[in-house]
């Protein structure tokens, strides 16, 4: 069982905890395939998605997950909330308590925001992305998708291509994949590779062709256009030419390789339209699996009556 | 929780005979296997449902669909448990709408598992009829629920525990009555 109040990152999850989340997600996937996609498990619970950064799919995914489990959910996004009025996280924590939220799903531009909030609220906090730090449910849904297609994660070779430095998706995935025994390769412009990749036990490649060769999974990261404005890459076109996943490069991978992307897609930049629409792309599965994984997390973090005694 | 073994209620032969009789009763009540389906409640209801289906097939020379139901997400005591029950997959790969469904479990006690199973089943569709088959009825119902087919009625005290061992899961077939020490 998950012996924790919060889900803040992949780095401090054990492999047993990750397996439990993935197995539970498989059961949730069955619920999602039903005509009536609803079970009464979290009836009367309140899930509060709190998004201090724009996001559509992660927020919708969490809200659907909460609704499938019969929890009540009210989304709060940056533009509409008092965030723009300068309310600090501590005041937000008081508001959460007053509203009686059981779970807060927090997306915030500052690394460590979820961890900070978790210390000041009795509610469970799920990190839905904190700055350049972690995005644990994205990594879990990606690992679920890999396990679903490949049968296992152990020994699977995953090539992660793109802006590793600024990507919390990459960071959480690398930690998670390594824990589950996958071989991880990374490739991207030198300006977008962080220091300390060696300590994350990944293989770094200079050329995307080498990174992709024989890989079971090709994971294209989204390129933020501001990296160009920051002068970290010479041009978007050059990035597409050197690192974009096109059919030619995909042919170097294992014949049954799958292509993944966290979305939203920049077609023609990190991934060509032909690859994105090819049967090898499993991007739609990632989205569907995301709801199941988040249902699993909400279920497994559900507070039980006797937890109050142990909570300090 | 330490258990002291008190008595064996059924041995492998006893289980086989009980299930054989229940299979005949199911066929008789439902007038054959038209539209009939068996759904076992995880975990031990599942192998029992599979065996009942095999016995019914032997009697009627026809196959019938078998599914398995996980009721964890429908339990009414989730917040009161000190542990977190594992959620297993519900596997019912046929439509239950319009079917005569026999729910199968190993033991009926308070009736709360069956209540949850009825809700879970109804979320999958609208069966024409739902019946209940259990290997052991040990009494102490807390809800107005009864079994239609019973392997053995066993009067128990609440201190006692019925342990059903099924070969597919536990490596042997037998039913024991134990007492908490």
Interface residues (C-beta under 8 A of the other chain):
Chain A: X1 X2 X20 X23 X24 X26 X27 X28 X30 X31 X34 X35 X36 X38 X39 X40 X41 X69 X296 X299 X300 X302 X303 X304 X305 X306
Chain B: X70 X73 X74 X78 X79 X80 X81 X82 X83 X84 X86 X87 X88 X89 X90 X91 X119 X120 X123 X124 X125
